[in-house]
């Protein structure tokens, strides 16, 4: 058994870095709560449930914790609509303090690429490297995306890349429905201002949000749809997220078909 001793400075910093990476960077309350002490004397009687619960294995379920947003999505809708240019939209997002993701992120990850491009790609949200560098898709998944684009004659000077949420979710988790609802107006305004001829969604989150479907990416990929994003009409294609392709290399053949479909549409 290892010695039970205080951590030295290097070990403590490593532990803090690990906690931050997985999203444990905010205390729930100001003072710690000893949950062990609170459970020393369990209740002797079992309280009756307030409502009948059927089934032999049913147990009373605790009331869910109420989720509260610090701002209503109508606020971000108004902020986004008031931005006449991408530069103004970026400045408005930099100044916005209503999303809790911003409090945990290093910086805003607005976009990368050419705002005059005919092709816009939309991902889920920034990861660790994106959060540090301030650009979308710069980590391993981004490097794979660059190779995918290069295979059909594209690079970042010929596309525009953004995410559904512009701040990194703690621990690289998926954005919550509340976070998506709050940040979506910013992304929709980006699409409207860039006005791409083709829109490519990368993975489940942007595909479900922009295609307004509950179908997963494996059912939606490879399909072209006509979408209206605010006042802009565009053709949209769903494909697999590069991070998924890194985990399941066998699926790269499917993504390659989607890239060929995009190339054909560009040339058509």
C-alpha positions as a printed Julia matrix, in Angstrom:
268×3 Matrix{Float64}:
   0.0    0.0     0.0
   1.32   3.44   -0.89
   2.19   5.86    1.86
  -0.63   8.2     2.89
   1.17  11.55    2.7
   0.46  15.09    1.55
   1.03  15.75   -2.16
   4.07  17.73   -3.12
   3.67  20.81   -5.33
   4.19  18.98   -8.64
   1.73  16.25   -7.68
  -0.84  18.78   -6.51
  -0.56  20.73   -9.78
  -0.92  17.51  -11.78
  -4.03  16.59   -9.77
  -5.55  20.04  -10.33
  -4.81  19.83  -14.07
  -6.54  16.45  -14.19
  -9.58  17.75  -12.29
  -9.86  20.71  -14.66
  -9.54  18.47  -17.73
 -12.52  16.37  -16.61
 -14.57  19.39  -15.67
 -14.19  19.41  -11.88
 -13.32  23.07  -11.6
 -16.21  24.61   -9.66
 -17.35  23.98   -6.1
 -21.03  23.22   -5.7
 -21.32  25.26   -2.51
 -19.05  27.61   -0.61
 -18.42  25.16    2.26
 -17.72  21.42    1.91
 -20.42  18.99    3.02
 -19.48  15.78    4.87
 -21.78  13.28    3.17
 -20.39  10.42    5.25
 -21.41  12.12    8.5
 -24.83  12.88    7.07
 -25.42   9.2     6.36
 -24.21   7.76    9.7
 -27.73   7.56   11.16
 -30.01   6.2     8.46
 -33.74   6.51    8.79
 -35.33   3.51   10.56
 -38.64   3.84    8.79
 -39.17   3.79    5.09
 -41.29   6.74    3.98
 -44.23   5.99    1.79
 -44.0    7.34   -1.72
 -46.18  10.31   -2.45
 -47.63   8.61   -5.5
 -48.11   4.93   -6.45
 -45.17   3.34   -8.28
 -45.97   0.17  -10.12
 -43.67  -2.76  -10.75
 -41.78  -5.11   -8.42
 -38.46  -3.27   -8.71
 -39.76   0.29   -8.68
 -38.16   2.65   -6.16
 -38.97   6.25   -5.24
 -37.09   8.64   -7.49
 -35.64  11.87   -6.1
 -36.91  15.08   -7.58
 -34.54  16.26  -10.32
 -32.29  19.22   -9.64
 -33.73  22.28  -11.33
 -31.56  23.6   -14.15
 -31.46  27.35  -14.49
 -29.92  29.39  -17.26
 -28.38  32.72  -16.39
 -30.02  34.14  -19.52
 -32.96  33.28  -21.76
 -32.22  32.1   -25.34
 -34.26  35.04  -26.57
 -31.43  37.24  -25.33
 -28.82  35.57  -27.53
 -31.28  35.59  -30.42
 -31.59  39.36  -30.11
 -27.82  39.83  -29.72
 -27.08  37.7   -32.78
 -29.73  39.36  -34.93
 -28.31  42.81  -34.11
 -24.84  41.93  -35.45
 -24.51  43.19  -39.05
 -21.15  41.51  -39.71
 -19.09  38.56  -38.52
 -16.73  40.96  -36.78
 -19.63  42.53  -34.89
 -20.99  39.09  -34.01
 -17.62  38.0   -32.65
 -17.36  41.16  -30.53
 -20.87  40.59  -29.19
 -20.04  37.0   -28.27
 -16.82  38.09  -26.58
 -18.82  40.52  -24.45
 -21.63  38.1   -23.63
 -21.56  36.74  -20.08
 -24.78  34.74  -19.98
 -23.43  31.26  -20.75
 -21.8   29.29  -17.93
 -19.53  27.52  -20.43
 -17.66  30.8   -20.86
 -16.75  30.86  -17.16
 -14.91  27.55  -17.5
 -13.35  28.09  -20.93
 -10.0   29.71  -21.66
 -11.36  31.8   -24.52
 -13.97  32.1   -27.24
 -13.5   29.76  -30.2
 -15.3   31.72  -32.9
 -14.35  30.27  -36.29
 -11.55  29.55  -38.73
 -11.17  29.65  -42.47
 -12.49  31.89  -45.21
 -15.74  33.81  -44.48
 -16.23  34.15  -48.25
 -16.12  30.37  -48.8
 -18.97  28.47  -50.41
 -18.55  25.59  -47.93
 -19.18  25.86  -44.2
 -18.48  23.04  -41.74
 -20.15  22.91  -38.32
 -18.84  20.81  -35.44
 -20.0   20.24  -31.89
 -17.78  22.33  -29.65
 -14.15  23.12  -28.87
 -11.86  20.56  -27.29
  -8.76  21.15  -25.18
  -6.46  22.28  -27.98
  -9.15  24.43  -29.56
  -9.77  26.08  -26.2
  -6.07  26.86  -25.85
  -5.51  28.1   -29.41
  -8.85  29.82  -30.01
  -9.54  28.03  -33.31
 -11.87  25.12  -34.11
 -10.5   21.71  -35.12
  -6.79  22.14  -34.38
  -6.25  18.95  -32.34
  -5.93  15.4   -33.66
  -9.49  15.46  -35.02
  -8.74  18.74  -36.75
  -5.62  17.32  -38.37
  -7.7   14.45  -39.73
 -10.31  16.92  -40.98
  -7.58  18.82  -42.83
  -6.51  15.57  -44.53
 -10.13  14.77  -45.44
 -10.54  18.19  -47.02
  -7.19  17.94  -48.77
  -8.24  14.67  -50.39
 -10.93  16.51  -52.37
  -8.86  19.6   -53.13
  -9.92  21.78  -50.21
  -8.11  23.48  -47.35
  -8.92  26.12  -44.73
  -8.64  28.93  -47.25
 -11.59  27.4   -49.12
 -13.91  26.55  -46.22
 -15.3   28.21  -43.1
 -15.41  26.22  -39.85
 -17.46  26.88  -36.7
 -19.09  24.98  -33.82
 -22.55  24.74  -32.27
 -21.13  26.11  -29.01
 -18.14  28.48  -29.05
 -16.82  27.65  -25.58
 -15.35  24.33  -24.48
 -17.7   22.12  -22.41
 -15.85  20.84  -19.32
 -14.16  17.5   -19.89
 -15.01  17.64  -23.62
 -18.53  16.42  -22.85
 -21.41  17.04  -25.23
 -23.13  20.4   -24.84
 -26.33  20.13  -22.82
 -29.69  20.95  -24.46
 -29.77  24.17  -22.42
 -26.3   25.19  -23.61
 -27.19  24.39  -27.22
 -30.38  26.42  -27.0
 -28.46  29.37  -25.59
 -25.62  29.29  -28.14
 -27.51  28.19  -31.27
 -28.57  31.74  -32.26
 -24.89  32.71  -32.54
 -24.18  29.8   -34.89
 -27.31  30.39  -36.95
 -26.32  34.03  -37.43
 -22.84  32.92  -38.53
 -24.42  30.69  -41.18
 -26.63  33.57  -42.29
 -23.72  36.0   -42.56
 -21.35  33.56  -44.32
 -24.21  32.4   -46.58
 -22.5   29.19  -47.73
 -23.68  27.31  -50.77
 -22.99  24.04  -48.95
 -23.23  23.28  -45.23
 -21.57  20.16  -43.77
 -22.46  18.97  -40.28
 -19.83  16.92  -38.46
 -21.29  14.38  -36.05
 -24.45  13.9   -34.02
 -24.83  17.22  -32.23
 -24.82  19.67  -35.17
 -26.71  17.21  -37.38
 -29.58  16.81  -34.92
 -29.65  20.54  -34.18
 -29.53  21.86  -37.75
 -31.45  19.06  -39.47
 -34.0   19.17  -36.63
 -34.08  15.41  -36.29
 -33.78  12.81  -33.56
 -32.1   10.35  -35.93
 -28.46   9.59  -35.17
 -25.56  10.44  -37.45
 -25.2    6.85  -38.71
 -28.69   7.13  -40.2
 -28.32  10.72  -41.4
 -24.82  10.69  -42.87
 -24.49  10.92  -46.6
 -27.89  12.55  -47.04
 -28.34  15.94  -48.67
 -31.1   18.21  -47.39
 -32.27  21.69  -48.3
 -32.11  23.81  -45.15
 -33.28  27.31  -44.35
 -31.1   28.88  -41.66
 -32.64  32.18  -40.63
 -32.96  33.95  -43.99
 -30.41  31.82  -45.83
 -31.2   28.71  -47.87
 -28.45  26.15  -48.34
 -27.82  22.52  -49.23
 -26.65  20.52  -46.24
 -24.79  17.23  -45.9
 -24.26  15.26  -42.7
 -21.07  13.26  -42.15
 -19.16  11.6   -39.32
 -17.13  13.61  -36.86
 -13.35  13.22  -37.29
 -13.01  12.35  -33.58
 -15.36   9.4   -34.16
 -13.24   8.32  -37.12
 -10.14   8.31  -34.92
 -11.92   5.93  -32.53
 -13.4    3.75  -35.28
 -11.05   3.8   -38.29
 -13.23   1.33  -40.18
 -15.81   4.11  -40.61
 -13.4    6.24  -42.62
 -14.71   4.57  -45.79
 -18.16   6.04  -45.08
 -16.72   9.49  -44.5
 -14.78   9.19  -47.75
 -18.04   8.56  -49.61
 -19.45  11.72  -48.05
 -16.41  13.72  -49.11
 -16.77  12.44  -52.67
 -20.44  13.42  -52.57
 -19.42  16.94  -51.47
 -16.87  17.14  -54.28
 -19.45  16.05  -56.82
 -21.89  18.69  -55.57
 -19.17  21.35  -55.79
 -18.44  20.42  -59.38
 -22.08  20.06  -60.4
